Amino acid sequence: MSFWLIQGLGLAGSLIAITSLQSGSRRKILLLQLVCCLLWIAHYALLGAYTGVVINLLGLGRGLVCSFNHRGVLSSRWVLAAFLACYGLSPLLTWDGPHCLLLGAAMMLTTVALWVQNMRLTRLLFLLNSPLVFAYNLLAGSYSCALIEVVAFCSFLVAVWRFDLGPALAARRQEG
């Protein structure tokens, strides 16, 4: 398969992921996230980056669980712990070098970010996750996803500044 087609699959998944958050419907966001995972599974499989494949298979499961996590057992902390364990172990199952740990760690941060109700912590965890995903994508040959991750990092940085650091600094200036 062509280099450009493979990069296009990753780019399409990344663009859908970024734009999905603009939807006003939780159901639509989750559906689009599932589509992203499917595109990324194909993308990483064609690159031979099997940690990315397994991580996105877990992402499909996480998306389905999030669709129903307002019900009983799926809202349990044990579900969170199970996903964290799976994301932590998956790089070891698909080991292709230390760079595999980057994506596992990033997805652990993302999972906690999606689980917590504290938006300040959510934004911070997404900000911390982004450099790990960027580095993994570069090392795995996923250049289109690495490029989009730079855009995502800038977006997360603006959000942290806008909602967390900026107001805190303004409050300090008013006190002093």
Chimera marker file (.cmm) of the C-alpha trace (Angstrom):
<marker_set name="trace">
<marker id="1" x="0.000" y="0.000" z="0.000" r="1" g="1" b="0" radius="0.5"/>
<marker id="2" x="1.190" y="3.504" z="-0.776" r="1" g="1" b="0" radius="0.5"/>
<marker id="3" x="2.983" y="5.585" z="1.852" r="1" g="1" b="0" radius="0.5"/>
<marker id="4" x="0.590" y="8.480" z="1.221" r="1" g="1" b="0" radius="0.5"/>
<marker id="5" x="-2.529" y="6.342" z="1.551" r="1" g="1" b="0" radius="0.5"/>
<marker id="6" x="-1.293" y="4.960" z="4.869" r="1" g="1" b="0" radius="0.5"/>
<marker id="7" x="-0.546" y="8.485" z="6.121" r="1" g="1" b="0" radius="0.5"/>
<marker id="8" x="-3.961" y="9.600" z="4.828" r="1" g="1" b="0" radius="0.5"/>
<marker id="9" x="-5.728" y="6.961" z="6.945" r="1" g="1" b="0" radius="0.5"/>
<marker id="10" x="-3.974" y="8.266" z="10.061" r="1" g="1" b="0" radius="0.5"/>
<marker id="11" x="-4.645" y="11.863" z="9.112" r="1" g="1" b="0" radius="0.5"/>
<marker id="12" x="-8.341" y="11.154" z="8.531" r="1" g="1" b="0" radius="0.5"/>
<marker id="13" x="-8.623" y="9.525" z="11.959" r="1" g="1" b="0" radius="0.5"/>
<marker id="14" x="-6.848" y="12.442" z="13.617" r="1" g="1" b="0" radius="0.5"/>
<marker id="15" x="-8.965" y="15.077" z="11.882" r="1" g="1" b="0" radius="0.5"/>
<marker id="16" x="-12.166" y="13.265" z="12.835" r="1" g="1" b="0" radius="0.5"/>
<marker id="17" x="-10.913" y="13.007" z="16.431" r="1" g="1" b="0" radius="0.5"/>
<marker id="18" x="-10.241" y="16.726" z="16.642" r="1" g="1" b="0" radius="0.5"/>
<marker id="19" x="-13.511" y="17.761" z="15.006" r="1" g="1" b="0" radius="0.5"/>
<marker id="20" x="-15.626" y="15.216" z="16.922" r="1" g="1" b="0" radius="0.5"/>
<marker id="21" x="-15.261" y="17.309" z="20.051" r="1" g="1" b="0" radius="0.5"/>
<marker id="22" x="-17.133" y="20.112" z="18.296" r="1" g="1" b="0" radius="0.5"/>
<marker id="23" x="-20.292" y="17.993" z="18.235" r="1" g="1" b="0" radius="0.5"/>
<marker id="24" x="-22.957" y="18.866" z="20.761" r="1" g="1" b="0" radius="0.5"/>
<marker id="25" x="-23.962" y="15.250" z="21.216" r="1" g="1" b="0" radius="0.5"/>
<marker id="26" x="-22.115" y="12.841" z="23.512" r="1" g="1" b="0" radius="0.5"/>
<marker id="27" x="-23.466" y="9.957" z="21.433" r="1" g="1" b="0" radius="0.5"/>
<marker id="28" x="-22.091" y="11.515" z="18.227" r="1" g="1" b="0" radius="0.5"/>
<marker id="29" x="-18.707" y="12.181" z="19.850" r="1" g="1" b="0" radius="0.5"/>
<marker id="30" x="-18.444" y="8.564" z="20.987" r="1" g="1" b="0" radius="0.5"/>
<marker id="31" x="-19.507" y="7.266" z="17.568" r="1" g="1" b="0" radius="0.5"/>
<marker id="32" x="-16.903" y="9.418" z="15.820" r="1" g="1" b="0" radius="0.5"/>
<marker id="33" x="-14.255" y="8.294" z="18.323" r="1" g="1" b="0" radius="0.5"/>
<marker id="34" x="-15.041" y="4.687" z="17.357" r="1" g="1" b="0" radius="0.5"/>
<marker id="35" x="-14.591" y="5.594" z="13.676" r="1" g="1" b="0" radius="0.5"/>
<marker id="36" x="-11.221" y="7.180" z="14.560" r="1" g="1" b="0" radius="0.5"/>
<marker id="37" x="-10.101" y="4.013" z="16.314" r="1" g="1" b="0" radius="0.5"/>
<marker id="38" x="-11.015" y="1.919" z="13.261" r="1" g="1" b="0" radius="0.5"/>
<marker id="39" x="-9.034" y="4.219" z="10.947" r="1" g="1" b="0" radius="0.5"/>
<marker id="40" x="-6.064" y="4.220" z="13.325" r="1" g="1" b="0" radius="0.5"/>
<marker id="41" x="-6.157" y="0.417" z="13.625" r="1" g="1" b="0" radius="0.5"/>
<marker id="42" x="-5.836" y="0.142" z="9.831" r="1" g="1" b="0" radius="0.5"/>
<marker id="43" x="-3.180" y="2.906" z="9.768" r="1" g="1" b="0" radius="0.5"/>
<marker id="44" x="-0.961" y="1.370" z="12.454" r="1" g="1" b="0" radius="0.5"/>
<marker id="45" x="-1.433" y="-2.166" z="11.093" r="1" g="1" b="0" radius="0.5"/>
<marker id="46" x="-0.199" y="-1.039" z="7.675" r="1" g="1" b="0" radius="0.5"/>
<marker id="47" x="2.798" y="0.608" z="9.355" r="1" g="1" b="0" radius="0.5"/>
<marker id="48" x="3.514" y="-2.565" z="11.318" r="1" g="1" b="0" radius="0.5"/>
<marker id="49" x="3.099" y="-0.579" z="14.555" r="1" g="1" b="0" radius="0.5"/>
<marker id="50" x="1.231" y="-3.230" z="16.500" r="1" g="1" b="0" radius="0.5"/>
<marker id="51" x="1.238" y="-1.379" z="19.814" r="1" g="1" b="0" radius="0.5"/>
<marker id="52" x="-0.847" y="1.277" z="18.054" r="1" g="1" b="0" radius="0.5"/>
<marker id="53" x="-3.186" y="-1.448" z="16.782" r="1" g="1" b="0" radius="0.5"/>
<marker id="54" x="-3.718" y="-2.998" z="20.223" r="1" g="1" b="0" radius="0.5"/>
<marker id="55" x="-4.057" y="0.395" z="21.929" r="1" g="1" b="0" radius="0.5"/>
<marker id="56" x="-6.783" y="1.377" z="19.454" r="1" g="1" b="0" radius="0.5"/>
<marker id="57" x="-8.552" y="-1.969" z="19.856" r="1" g="1" b="0" radius="0.5"/>
<marker id="58" x="-8.662" y="-1.107" z="23.558" r="1" g="1" b="0" radius="0.5"/>
<marker id="59" x="-9.912" y="2.351" z="22.539" r="1" g="1" b="0" radius="0.5"/>
<marker id="60" x="-12.833" y="0.704" z="20.753" r="1" g="1" b="0" radius="0.5"/>
<marker id="61" x="-13.658" y="-1.158" z="23.965" r="1" g="1" b="0" radius="0.5"/>
<marker id="62" x="-13.255" y="1.987" z="26.049" r="1" g="1" b="0" radius="0.5"/>
<marker id="63" x="-15.565" y="3.881" z="23.701" r="1" g="1" b="0" radius="0.5"/>
<marker id="64" x="-18.238" y="1.204" z="23.968" r="1" g="1" b="0" radius="0.5"/>
<marker id="65" x="-17.932" y="1.124" z="27.769" r="1" g="1" b="0" radius="0.5"/>
<marker id="66" x="-18.156" y="4.929" z="27.910" r="1" g="1" b="0" radius="0.5"/>
<marker id="67" x="-21.383" y="4.682" z="25.922" r="1" g="1" b="0" radius="0.5"/>
<marker id="68" x="-22.893" y="2.743" z="28.815" r="1" g="1" b="0" radius="0.5"/>
<marker id="69" x="-20.792" y="3.858" z="31.812" r="1" g="1" b="0" radius="0.5"/>
<marker id="70" x="-23.737" y="5.639" z="33.408" r="1" g="1" b="0" radius="0.5"/>
<marker id="71" x="-25.149" y="2.199" z="34.298" r="1" g="1" b="0" radius="0.5"/>
<marker id="72" x="-24.236" y="0.131" z="37.342" r="1" g="1" b="0" radius="0.5"/>
<marker id="73" x="-21.100" y="-1.954" z="37.080" r="1" g="1" b="0" radius="0.5"/>
<marker id="74" x="-19.645" y="-0.031" z="34.104" r="1" g="1" b="0" radius="0.5"/>
<marker id="75" x="-19.317" y="3.076" z="36.278" r="1" g="1" b="0" radius="0.5"/>
<marker id="76" x="-17.172" y="1.182" z="38.804" r="1" g="1" b="0" radius="0.5"/>
<marker id="77" x="-13.579" y="2.142" z="39.552" r="1" g="1" b="0" radius="0.5"/>
<marker id="78" x="-12.727" y="-1.469" z="38.740" r="1" g="1" b="0" radius="0.5"/>
<marker id="79" x="-13.525" y="-0.719" z="35.107" r="1" g="1" b="0" radius="0.5"/>
<marker id="80" x="-11.067" y="2.179" z="35.208" r="1" g="1" b="0" radius="0.5"/>
<marker id="81" x="-8.455" y="-0.051" z="36.869" r="1" g="1" b="0" radius="0.5"/>
<marker id="82" x="-8.993" y="-2.760" z="34.239" r="1" g="1" b="0" radius="0.5"/>
<marker id="83" x="-8.459" y="-0.304" z="31.368" r="1" g="1" b="0" radius="0.5"/>
<marker id="84" x="-5.352" y="1.136" z="33.044" r="1" g="1" b="0" radius="0.5"/>
<marker id="85" x="-3.940" y="-2.378" z="33.477" r="1" g="1" b="0" radius="0.5"/>
<marker id="86" x="-4.691" y="-3.246" z="29.845" r="1" g="1" b="0" radius="0.5"/>
<marker id="87" x="-3.078" y="-0.043" z="28.573" r="1" g="1" b="0" radius="0.5"/>
<marker id="88" x="-0.073" y="-0.678" z="30.812" r="1" g="1" b="0" radius="0.5"/>
<marker id="89" x="0.375" y="-4.283" z="29.661" r="1" g="1" b="0" radius="0.5"/>
<marker id="90" x="-0.400" y="-3.904" z="25.955" r="1" g="1" b="0" radius="0.5"/>
<marker id="91" x="3.000" y="-2.398" z="25.011" r="1" g="1" b="0" radius="0.5"/>
<marker id="92" x="4.672" y="-5.403" z="26.621" r="1" g="1" b="0" radius="0.5"/>
<marker id="93" x="2.586" y="-7.773" z="24.493" r="1" g="1" b="0" radius="0.5"/>
<marker id="94" x="3.512" y="-5.985" z="21.265" r="1" g="1" b="0" radius="0.5"/>
<marker id="95" x="7.049" y="-4.995" z="22.254" r="1" g="1" b="0" radius="0.5"/>
<marker id="96" x="9.010" y="-3.426" z="19.436" r="1" g="1" b="0" radius="0.5"/>
<marker id="97" x="11.272" y="-1.336" z="21.633" r="1" g="1" b="0" radius="0.5"/>
<marker id="98" x="11.009" y="1.177" z="24.480" r="1" g="1" b="0" radius="0.5"/>
<marker id="99" x="9.000" y="3.601" z="22.317" r="1" g="1" b="0" radius="0.5"/>
<marker id="100" x="6.000" y="1.263" z="22.744" r="1" g="1" b="0" radius="0.5"/>
<marker id="101" x="5.795" y="2.341" z="26.390" r="1" g="1" b="0" radius="0.5"/>
<marker id="102" x="5.101" y="5.918" z="25.272" r="1" g="1" b="0" radius="0.5"/>
<marker id="103" x="1.727" y="5.073" z="23.768" r="1" g="1" b="0" radius="0.5"/>
<marker id="104" x="0.702" y="2.866" z="26.695" r="1" g="1" b="0" radius="0.5"/>
<marker id="105" x="1.522" y="5.655" z="29.160" r="1" g="1" b="0" radius="0.5"/>
<marker id="106" x="-0.269" y="8.235" z="27.014" r="1" g="1" b="0" radius="0.5"/>
<marker id="107" x="-3.433" y="6.158" z="26.869" r="1" g="1" b="0" radius="0.5"/>
<marker id="108" x="-3.333" y="5.630" z="30.626" r="1" g="1" b="0" radius="0.5"/>
<marker id="109" x="-3.286" y="9.430" z="31.017" r="1" g="1" b="0" radius="0.5"/>
<marker id="110" x="-6.128" y="9.779" z="28.513" r="1" g="1" b="0" radius="0.5"/>
<marker id="111" x="-8.209" y="7.147" z="30.279" r="1" g="1" b="0" radius="0.5"/>
<marker id="112" x="-7.861" y="8.908" z="33.628" r="1" g="1" b="0" radius="0.5"/>
<marker id="113" x="-8.577" y="12.245" z="31.917" r="1" g="1" b="0" radius="0.5"/>
<marker id="114" x="-11.816" y="10.861" z="30.516" r="1" g="1" b="0" radius="0.5"/>
<marker id="115" x="-12.764" y="9.290" z="33.849" r="1" g="1" b="0" radius="0.5"/>
<marker id="116" x="-12.319" y="12.239" z="36.235" r="1" g="1" b="0" radius="0.5"/>
<marker id="117" x="-14.892" y="14.988" z="36.621" r="1" g="1" b="0" radius="0.5"/>
<marker id="118" x="-12.315" y="17.733" z="37.335" r="1" g="1" b="0" radius="0.5"/>
<marker id="119" x="-11.875" y="19.611" z="34.041" r="1" g="1" b="0" radius="0.5"/>
<marker id="120" x="-8.630" y="21.251" z="35.171" r="1" g="1" b="0" radius="0.5"/>
<marker id="121" x="-7.117" y="17.805" z="35.723" r="1" g="1" b="0" radius="0.5"/>
<marker id="122" x="-8.616" y="16.554" z="32.443" r="1" g="1" b="0" radius="0.5"/>
<marker id="123" x="-6.954" y="19.370" z="30.490" r="1" g="1" b="0" radius="0.5"/>
<marker id="124" x="-3.621" y="18.861" z="32.262" r="1" g="1" b="0" radius="0.5"/>
<marker id="125" x="-3.640" y="15.108" z="31.573" r="1" g="1" b="0" radius="0.5"/>
<marker id="126" x="-4.392" y="15.686" z="27.875" r="1" g="1" b="0" radius="0.5"/>
<marker id="127" x="-1.540" y="18.199" z="27.763" r="1" g="1" b="0" radius="0.5"/>
<marker id="128" x="0.857" y="15.673" z="29.343" r="1" g="1" b="0" radius="0.5"/>
<marker id="129" x="-0.348" y="12.880" z="27.033" r="1" g="1" b="0" radius="0.5"/>
<marker id="130" x="0.308" y="14.789" z="23.825" r="1" g="1" b="0" radius="0.5"/>
<marker id="131" x="4.163" y="14.745" z="23.787" r="1" g="1" b="0" radius="0.5"/>
<marker id="132" x="4.105" y="10.992" z="24.439" r="1" g="1" b="0" radius="0.5"/>
<marker id="133" x="1.739" y="10.364" z="21.515" r="1" g="1" b="0" radius="0.5"/>
<marker id="134" x="3.803" y="12.699" z="19.317" r="1" g="1" b="0" radius="0.5"/>
<marker id="135" x="7.039" y="10.843" z="20.089" r="1" g="1" b="0" radius="0.5"/>
<marker id="136" x="5.447" y="7.419" z="19.534" r="1" g="1" b="0" radius="0.5"/>
<marker id="137" x="3.994" y="8.520" z="16.202" r="1" g="1" b="0" radius="0.5"/>
<marker id="138" x="7.331" y="9.856" z="14.977" r="1" g="1" b="0" radius="0.5"/>
<marker id="139" x="9.140" y="6.660" z="15.956" r="1" g="1" b="0" radius="0.5"/>
<marker id="140" x="6.402" y="4.453" z="14.436" r="1" g="1" b="0" radius="0.5"/>
<marker id="141" x="6.468" y="6.344" z="11.101" r="1" g="1" b="0" radius="0.5"/>
<marker id="142" x="3.023" y="7.871" z="11.620" r="1" g="1" b="0" radius="0.5"/>
<marker id="143" x="4.046" y="11.314" z="10.412" r="1" g="1" b="0" radius="0.5"/>
<marker id="144" x="0.539" y="12.563" z="9.661" r="1" g="1" b="0" radius="0.5"/>
<marker id="145" x="-0.613" y="11.694" z="13.195" r="1" g="1" b="0" radius="0.5"/>
<marker id="146" x="2.533" y="13.292" z="14.649" r="1" g="1" b="0" radius="0.5"/>
<marker id="147" x="1.775" y="16.496" z="12.742" r="1" g="1" b="0" radius="0.5"/>
<marker id="148" x="-1.810" y="16.585" z="14.004" r="1" g="1" b="0" radius="0.5"/>
<marker id="149" x="-0.552" y="15.899" z="17.536" r="1" g="1" b="0" radius="0.5"/>
<marker id="150" x="1.357" y="19.199" z="17.376" r="1" g="1" b="0" radius="0.5"/>
<marker id="151" x="-1.958" y="20.935" z="16.612" r="1" g="1" b="0" radius="0.5"/>
<marker id="152" x="-3.651" y="19.018" z="19.447" r="1" g="1" b="0" radius="0.5"/>
<marker id="153" x="-0.845" y="19.967" z="21.880" r="1" g="1" b="0" radius="0.5"/>
<marker id="154" x="-1.221" y="23.647" z="20.979" r="1" g="1" b="0" radius="0.5"/>
<marker id="155" x="-4.969" y="23.371" z="21.495" r="1" g="1" b="0" radius="0.5"/>
<marker id="156" x="-4.497" y="21.720" z="24.904" r="1" g="1" b="0" radius="0.5"/>
<marker id="157" x="-1.921" y="24.369" z="25.858" r="1" g="1" b="0" radius="0.5"/>
<marker id="158" x="-4.324" y="27.180" z="24.933" r="1" g="1" b="0" radius="0.5"/>
<marker id="159" x="-7.098" y="25.495" z="26.943" r="1" g="1" b="0" radius="0.5"/>
<marker id="160" x="-4.875" y="25.129" z="30.032" r="1" g="1" b="0" radius="0.5"/>
<marker id="161" x="-3.843" y="28.778" z="29.729" r="1" g="1" b="0" radius="0.5"/>
<marker id="162" x="-7.358" y="30.027" z="29.023" r="1" g="1" b="0" radius="0.5"/>
<marker id="163" x="-9.209" y="28.112" z="31.713" r="1" g="1" b="0" radius="0.5"/>
<marker id="164" x="-6.590" y="27.302" z="34.354" r="1" g="1" b="0" radius="0.5"/>
<marker id="165" x="-3.441" y="29.438" z="34.361" r="1" g="1" b="0" radius="0.5"/>
<marker id="166" x="-4.817" y="32.709" z="32.991" r="1" g="1" b="0" radius="0.5"/>
<marker id="167" x="-7.637" y="33.081" z="35.532" r="1" g="1" b="0" radius="0.5"/>
<marker id="168" x="-5.327" y="32.039" z="38.386" r="1" g="1" b="0" radius="0.5"/>
<marker id="169" x="-2.745" y="34.686" z="37.403" r="1" g="1" b="0" radius="0.5"/>
<marker id="170" x="-5.452" y="37.341" z="36.997" r="1" g="1" b="0" radius="0.5"/>
<marker id="171" x="-6.806" y="36.525" z="40.466" r="1" g="1" b="0" radius="0.5"/>
<marker id="172" x="-3.306" y="36.871" z="41.964" r="1" g="1" b="0" radius="0.5"/>
<marker id="173" x="-2.839" y="40.250" z="40.287" r="1" g="1" b="0" radius="0.5"/>
<marker id="174" x="-6.131" y="41.498" z="41.740" r="1" g="1" b="0" radius="0.5"/>
<marker id="175" x="-5.130" y="40.325" z="45.229" r="1" g="1" b="0" radius="0.5"/>
<marker id="176" x="-1.738" y="42.023" z="45.098" r="1" g="1" b="0" radius="0.5"/>
<link id1="1" id2="2" r="1" g="1" b="0" radius="0.2"/>
<link id1="2" id2="3" r="1" g="1" b="0" radius="0.2"/>
<link id1="3" id2="4" r="1" g="1" b="0" radius="0.2"/>
<link id1="4" id2="5" r="1" g="1" b="0" radius="0.2"/>
<link id1="5" id2="6" r="1" g="1" b="0" radius="0.2"/>
<link id1="6" id2="7" r="1" g="1" b="0" radius="0.2"/>
<link id1="7" id2="8" r="1" g="1" b="0" radius="0.2"/>
<link id1="8" id2="9" r="1" g="1" b="0" radius="0.2"/>
<link id1="9" id2="10" r="1" g="1" b="0" radius="0.2"/>
<link id1="10" id2="11" r="1" g="1" b="0" radius="0.2"/>
<link id1="11" id2="12" r="1" g="1" b="0" radius="0.2"/>
<link id1="12" id2="13" r="1" g="1" b="0" radius="0.2"/>
<link id1="13" id2="14" r="1" g="1" b="0" radius="0.2"/>
<link id1="14" id2="15" r="1" g="1" b="0" radius="0.2"/>
<link id1="15" id2="16" r="1" g="1" b="0" radius="0.2"/>
<link id1="16" id2="17" r="1" g="1" b="0" radius="0.2"/>
<link id1="17" id2="18" r="1" g="1" b="0" radius="0.2"/>
<link id1="18" id2="19" r="1" g="1" b="0" radius="0.2"/>
<link id1="19" id2="20" r="1" g="1" b="0" radius="0.2"/>
<link id1="20" id2="21" r="1" g="1" b="0" radius="0.2"/>
<link id1="21" id2="22" r="1" g="1" b="0" radius="0.2"/>
<link id1="22" id2="23" r="1" g="1" b="0" radius="0.2"/>
<link id1="23" id2="24" r="1" g="1" b="0" radius="0.2"/>
<link id1="24" id2="25" r="1" g="1" b="0" radius="0.2"/>
<link id1="25" id2="26" r="1" g="1" b="0" radius="0.2"/>
<link id1="26" id2="27" r="1" g="1" b="0" radius="0.2"/>
<link id1="27" id2="28" r="1" g="1" b="0" radius="0.2"/>
<link id1="28" id2="29" r="1" g="1" b="0" radius="0.2"/>
<link id1="29" id2="30" r="1" g="1" b="0" radius="0.2"/>
<link id1="30" id2="31" r="1" g="1" b="0" radius="0.2"/>
<link id1="31" id2="32" r="1" g="1" b="0" radius="0.2"/>
<link id1="32" id2="33" r="1" g="1" b="0" radius="0.2"/>
<link id1="33" id2="34" r="1" g="1" b="0" radius="0.2"/>
<link id1="34" id2="35" r="1" g="1" b="0" radius="0.2"/>
<link id1="35" id2="36" r="1" g="1" b="0" radius="0.2"/>
<link id1="36" id2="37" r="1" g="1" b="0" radius="0.2"/>
<link id1="37" id2="38" r="1" g="1" b="0" radius="0.2"/>
<link id1="38" id2="39" r="1" g="1" b="0" radius="0.2"/>
<link id1="39" id2="40" r="1" g="1" b="0" radius="0.2"/>
<link id1="40" id2="41" r="1" g="1" b="0" radius="0.2"/>
<link id1="41" id2="42" r="1" g="1" b="0" radius="0.2"/>
<link id1="42" id2="43" r="1" g="1" b="0" radius="0.2"/>
<link id1="43" id2="44" r="1" g="1" b="0" radius="0.2"/>
<link id1="44" id2="45" r="1" g="1" b="0" radius="0.2"/>
<link id1="45" id2="46" r="1" g="1" b="0" radius="0.2"/>
<link id1="46" id2="47" r="1" g="1" b="0" radius="0.2"/>
<link id1="47" id2="48" r="1" g="1" b="0" radius="0.2"/>
<link id1="48" id2="49" r="1" g="1" b="0" radius="0.2"/>
<link id1="49" id2="50" r="1" g="1" b="0" radius="0.2"/>
<link id1="50" id2="51" r="1" g="1" b="0" radius="0.2"/>
<link id1="51" id2="52" r="1" g="1" b="0" radius="0.2"/>
<link id1="52" id2="53" r="1" g="1" b="0" radius="0.2"/>
<link id1="53" id2="54" r="1" g="1" b="0" radius="0.2"/>
<link id1="54" id2="55" r="1" g="1" b="0" radius="0.2"/>
<link id1="55" id2="56" r="1" g="1" b="0" radius="0.2"/>
<link id1="56" id2="57" r="1" g="1" b="0" radius="0.2"/>
<link id1="57" id2="58" r="1" g="1" b="0" radius="0.2"/>
<link id1="58" id2="59" r="1" g="1" b="0" radius="0.2"/>
<link id1="59" id2="60" r="1" g="1" b="0" radius="0.2"/>
<link id1="60" id2="61" r="1" g="1" b="0" radius="0.2"/>
<link id1="61" id2="62" r="1" g="1" b="0" radius="0.2"/>
<link id1="62" id2="63" r="1" g="1" b="0" radius="0.2"/>
<link id1="63" id2="64" r="1" g="1" b="0" radius="0.2"/>
<link id1="64" id2="65" r="1" g="1" b="0" radius="0.2"/>
<link id1="65" id2="66" r="1" g="1" b="0" radius="0.2"/>
<link id1="66" id2="67" r="1" g="1" b="0" radius="0.2"/>
<link id1="67" id2="68" r="1" g="1" b="0" radius="0.2"/>
<link id1="68" id2="69" r="1" g="1" b="0" radius="0.2"/>
<link id1="69" id2="70" r="1" g="1" b="0" radius="0.2"/>
<link id1="70" id2="71" r="1" g="1" b="0" radius="0.2"/>
<link id1="71" id2="72" r="1" g="1" b="0" radius="0.2"/>
<link id1="72" id2="73" r="1" g="1" b="0" radius="0.2"/>
<link id1="73" id2="74" r="1" g="1" b="0" radius="0.2"/>
<link id1="74" id2="75" r="1" g="1" b="0" radius="0.2"/>
<link id1="75" id2="76" r="1" g="1" b="0" radius="0.2"/>
<link id1="76" id2="77" r="1" g="1" b="0" radius="0.2"/>
<link id1="77" id2="78" r="1" g="1" b="0" radius="0.2"/>
<link id1="78" id2="79" r="1" g="1" b="0" radius="0.2"/>
<link id1="79" id2="80" r="1" g="1" b="0" radius="0.2"/>
<link id1="80" id2="81" r="1" g="1" b="0" radius="0.2"/>
<link id1="81" id2="82" r="1" g="1" b="0" radius="0.2"/>
<link id1="82" id2="83" r="1" g="1" b="0" radius="0.2"/>
<link id1="83" id2="84" r="1" g="1" b="0" radius="0.2"/>
<link id1="84" id2="85" r="1" g="1" b="0" radius="0.2"/>
<link id1="85" id2="86" r="1" g="1" b="0" radius="0.2"/>
<link id1="86" id2="87" r="1" g="1" b="0" radius="0.2"/>
<link id1="87" id2="88" r="1" g="1" b="0" radius="0.2"/>
<link id1="88" id2="89" r="1" g="1" b="0" radius="0.2"/>
<link id1="89" id2="90" r="1" g="1" b="0" radius="0.2"/>
<link id1="90" id2="91" r="1" g="1" b="0" radius="0.2"/>
<link id1="91" id2="92" r="1" g="1" b="0" radius="0.2"/>
<link id1="92" id2="93" r="1" g="1" b="0" radius="0.2"/>
<link id1="93" id2="94" r="1" g="1" b="0" radius="0.2"/>
<link id1="94" id2="95" r="1" g="1" b="0" radius="0.2"/>
<link id1="95" id2="96" r="1" g="1" b="0" radius="0.2"/>
<link id1="96" id2="97" r="1" g="1" b="0" radius="0.2"/>
<link id1="97" id2="98" r="1" g="1" b="0" radius="0.2"/>
<link id1="98" id2="99" r="1" g="1" b="0" radius="0.2"/>
<link id1="99" id2="100" r="1" g="1" b="0" radius="0.2"/>
<link id1="100" id2="101" r="1" g="1" b="0" radius="0.2"/>
<link id1="101" id2="102" r="1" g="1" b="0" radius="0.2"/>
<link id1="102" id2="103" r="1" g="1" b="0" radius="0.2"/>
<link id1="103" id2="104" r="1" g="1" b="0" radius="0.2"/>
<link id1="104" id2="105" r="1" g="1" b="0" radius="0.2"/>
<link id1="105" id2="106" r="1" g="1" b="0" radius="0.2"/>
<link id1="106" id2="107" r="1" g="1" b="0" radius="0.2"/>
<link id1="107" id2="108" r="1" g="1" b="0" radius="0.2"/>
<link id1="108" id2="109" r="1" g="1" b="0" radius="0.2"/>
<link id1="109" id2="110" r="1" g="1" b="0" radius="0.2"/>
<link id1="110" id2="111" r="1" g="1" b="0" radius="0.2"/>
<link id1="111" id2="112" r="1" g="1" b="0" radius="0.2"/>
<link id1="112" id2="113" r="1" g="1" b="0" radius="0.2"/>
<link id1="113" id2="114" r="1" g="1" b="0" radius="0.2"/>
<link id1="114" id2="115" r="1" g="1" b="0" radius="0.2"/>
<link id1="115" id2="116" r="1" g="1" b="0" radius="0.2"/>
<link id1="116" id2="117" r="1" g="1" b="0" radius="0.2"/>
<link id1="117" id2="118" r="1" g="1" b="0" radius="0.2"/>
<link id1="118" id2="119" r="1" g="1" b="0" radius="0.2"/>
<link id1="119" id2="120" r="1" g="1" b="0" radius="0.2"/>
<link id1="120" id2="121" r="1" g="1" b="0" radius="0.2"/>
<link id1="121" id2="122" r="1" g="1" b="0" radius="0.2"/>
<link id1="122" id2="123" r="1" g="1" b="0" radius="0.2"/>
<link id1="123" id2="124" r="1" g="1" b="0" radius="0.2"/>
<link id1="124" id2="125" r="1" g="1" b="0" radius="0.2"/>
<link id1="125" id2="126" r="1" g="1" b="0" radius="0.2"/>
<link id1="126" id2="127" r="1" g="1" b="0" radius="0.2"/>
<link id1="127" id2="128" r="1" g="1" b="0" radius="0.2"/>
<link id1="128" id2="129" r="1" g="1" b="0" radius="0.2"/>
<link id1="129" id2="130" r="1" g="1" b="0" radius="0.2"/>
<link id1="130" id2="131" r="1" g="1" b="0" radius="0.2"/>
<link id1="131" id2="132" r="1" g="1" b="0" radius="0.2"/>
<link id1="132" id2="133" r="1" g="1" b="0" radius="0.2"/>
<link id1="133" id2="134" r="1" g="1" b="0" radius="0.2"/>
<link id1="134" id2="135" r="1" g="1" b="0" radius="0.2"/>
<link id1="135" id2="136" r="1" g="1" b="0" radius="0.2"/>
<link id1="136" id2="137" r="1" g="1" b="0" radius="0.2"/>
<link id1="137" id2="138" r="1" g="1" b="0" radius="0.2"/>
<link id1="138" id2="139" r="1" g="1" b="0" radius="0.2"/>
<link id1="139" id2="140" r="1" g="1" b="0" radius="0.2"/>
<link id1="140" id2="141" r="1" g="1" b="0" radius="0.2"/>
<link id1="141" id2="142" r="1" g="1" b="0" radius="0.2"/>
<link id1="142" id2="143" r="1" g="1" b="0" radius="0.2"/>
<link id1="143" id2="144" r="1" g="1" b="0" radius="0.2"/>
<link id1="144" id2="145" r="1" g="1" b="0" radius="0.2"/>
<link id1="145" id2="146" r="1" g="1" b="0" radius="0.2"/>
<link id1="146" id2="147" r="1" g="1" b="0" radius="0.2"/>
<link id1="147" id2="148" r="1" g="1" b="0" radius="0.2"/>
<link id1="148" id2="149" r="1" g="1" b="0" radius="0.2"/>
<link id1="149" id2="150" r="1" g="1" b="0" radius="0.2"/>
<link id1="150" id2="151" r="1" g="1" b="0" radius="0.2"/>
<link id1="151" id2="152" r="1" g="1" b="0" radius="0.2"/>
<link id1="152" id2="153" r="1" g="1" b="0" radius="0.2"/>
<link id1="153" id2="154" r="1" g="1" b="0" radius="0.2"/>
<link id1="154" id2="155" r="1" g="1" b="0" radius="0.2"/>
<link id1="155" id2="156" r="1" g="1" b="0" radius="0.2"/>
<link id1="156" id2="157" r="1" g="1" b="0" radius="0.2"/>
<link id1="157" id2="158" r="1" g="1" b="0" radius="0.2"/>
<link id1="158" id2="159" r="1" g="1" b="0" radius="0.2"/>
<link id1="159" id2="160" r="1" g="1" b="0" radius="0.2"/>
<link id1="160" id2="161" r="1" g="1" b="0" radius="0.2"/>
<link id1="161" id2="162" r="1" g="1" b="0" radius="0.2"/>
<link id1="162" id2="163" r="1" g="1" b="0" radius="0.2"/>
<link id1="163" id2="164" r="1" g="1" b="0" radius="0.2"/>
<link id1="164" id2="165" r="1" g="1" b="0" radius="0.2"/>
<link id1="165" id2="166" r="1" g="1" b="0" radius="0.2"/>
<link id1="166" id2="167" r="1" g="1" b="0" radius="0.2"/>
<link id1="167" id2="168" r="1" g="1" b="0" radius="0.2"/>
<link id1="168" id2="169" r="1" g="1" b="0" radius="0.2"/>
<link id1="169" id2="170" r="1" g="1" b="0" radius="0.2"/>
<link id1="170" id2="171" r="1" g="1" b="0" radius="0.2"/>
<link id1="171" id2="172" r="1" g="1" b="0" radius="0.2"/>
<link id1="172" id2="173" r="1" g="1" b="0" radius="0.2"/>
<link id1="173" id2="174" r="1" g="1" b="0" radius="0.2"/>
<link id1="174" id2="175" r="1" g="1" b="0" radius="0.2"/>
<link id1="175" id2="176" r="1" g="1" b="0" radius="0.2"/>
</marker_set>
